[in-house]
Amino acid sequence: MDLITRYDPNGIYPFEKVRPIITEILKFVIRDGKGIEVNTSSHRYGLKDMTPSRDILKLYQELGGTILTIGSDSHEKKHLGAYITDTKRELLSLGFHRYCTFQKMKPCYHFLSKDLE
């Protein structure tokens, strides 16, 4: 939803400019029983924020979104699982208490813990 931040030569694209559109997208996603993915590649690309941004994640939570996955966008073996623990810590600091994986197309929730290794 905010991939533009990866390519924006002027820094972070202002969230307030796209907030109404993102709100409608997230409402639809939540209403449809779908979730969103936090992609850890933001670390690899040296971005200043998470992907999606903390603003989008907070909005998702405020709107009642509960299905949240974490992916490392691994196109190379060395990126497999990269920054997953860091992302879990960040999600916990944002007020999320769980994330999910899927088994047979059904979300399986895993609780985030303050004692992440």
C-alpha positions as CSV (number, residue, x, y, z in Angstrom):
1,M,0.0,0.0,0.0
2,D,2.9,2.3,0.4
3,L,5.5,0.8,-1.9
4,I,6.0,4.3,-3.3
5,T,8.2,5.1,-0.2
6,R,10.8,2.7,-1.5
7,Y,11.2,4.8,-4.7
8,D,10.3,8.3,-3.5
9,P,13.4,10.4,-4.1
10,N,12.2,13.1,-1.7
11,G,11.9,10.8,1.4
12,I,8.8,9.4,3.0
13,Y,5.6,10.0,1.0
14,P,3.2,11.9,3.3
15,F,0.8,9.5,4.8
16,E,-1.9,12.1,5.3
17,K,-2.0,12.6,1.5
18,V,-3.1,8.9,1.0
19,R,-4.8,8.2,4.3
20,P,-8.4,8.4,2.9
21,I,-7.6,5.9,0.2
22,I,-5.7,3.6,2.5
23,T,-8.6,3.7,5.0
24,E,-11.0,2.5,2.3
25,I,-8.7,-0.3,1.2
26,L,-8.2,-1.5,4.8
27,K,-11.9,-1.3,5.5
28,F,-12.5,-3.5,2.5
29,V,-9.7,-5.9,3.5
30,I,-11.1,-6.3,7.0
31,R,-14.7,-6.6,5.8
32,D,-13.6,-9.4,3.4
33,G,-11.9,-11.3,6.2
34,K,-8.4,-10.8,4.7
35,G,-5.2,-9.6,6.3
36,I,-2.0,-7.7,5.5
37,E,1.6,-8.6,5.5
38,V,4.5,-6.8,7.2
39,N,7.4,-7.2,4.8
40,T,10.9,-7.2,6.4
41,S,12.6,-6.1,3.2
42,S,12.4,-2.5,4.4
43,H,15.5,-3.3,6.5
44,R,17.3,-4.6,3.4
45,Y,16.4,-1.5,1.4
46,G,17.4,0.8,4.2
47,L,14.0,2.4,4.5
48,K,13.2,4.7,7.4
49,D,10.0,2.9,8.2
50,M,8.4,-0.5,8.1
51,T,6.5,-1.9,5.1
52,P,3.7,-1.1,5.4
53,S,4.5,2.0,7.5
54,R,3.8,2.2,11.2
55,D,1.0,4.7,10.3
56,I,-0.7,2.1,8.1
57,L,-0.3,-0.6,10.7
58,K,-1.8,1.6,13.4
59,L,-4.7,2.5,11.2
60,Y,-5.3,-1.2,10.4
61,Q,-5.4,-1.9,14.1
62,E,-7.7,1.1,14.8
63,L,-10.1,-0.2,12.1
64,G,-10.2,-3.6,13.8
65,G,-7.8,-5.5,11.6
66,T,-6.5,-8.7,13.2
67,I,-5.0,-10.8,10.5
68,L,-1.3,-9.8,10.3
69,T,1.5,-11.9,8.7
70,I,5.2,-11.4,8.6
71,G,7.2,-12.1,5.4
72,S,10.9,-11.7,4.6
73,D,10.5,-11.3,0.8
74,S,13.3,-13.8,0.3
75,H,14.5,-13.8,-3.3
76,E,17.9,-15.1,-2.1
77,K,18.7,-17.8,0.5
78,K,20.5,-15.3,2.8
79,H,17.3,-13.2,3.1
80,L,15.1,-16.2,4.3
81,G,13.6,-15.2,7.6
82,A,15.7,-12.0,7.9
83,Y,14.5,-9.5,10.5
84,I,11.5,-11.5,11.6
85,T,12.4,-11.2,15.3
86,D,13.0,-7.4,14.9
87,T,9.6,-7.1,13.2
88,K,7.9,-9.0,16.0
89,R,9.4,-6.7,18.6
90,E,8.3,-3.6,16.6
91,L,4.7,-5.0,16.2
92,L,4.6,-5.6,20.0
93,S,5.7,-2.0,20.6
94,L,2.9,-0.8,18.3
95,G,0.3,-2.7,20.4
96,F,-0.1,-5.8,18.4
97,H,-0.2,-9.0,20.4
98,R,-0.3,-11.6,17.7
99,Y,0.5,-12.4,14.1
100,C,-0.6,-15.4,12.0
101,T,0.6,-18.0,9.7
102,F,-1.8,-20.1,7.5
103,Q,-2.6,-23.8,7.4
104,K,-5.0,-24.9,4.7
105,M,-6.0,-21.3,4.0
106,K,-7.0,-20.7,7.7
107,P,-5.2,-18.2,9.9
108,C,-3.3,-19.7,12.9
109,Y,-2.5,-17.1,15.5
110,H,0.8,-16.9,17.4
111,F,1.1,-14.6,20.3
112,L,3.9,-12.0,20.4
113,S,6.0,-12.1,23.6
114,K,8.0,-9.5,25.3
115,D,10.9,-12.0,25.7
116,L,11.6,-12.4,22.0
117,E,15.0,-13.8,21.3
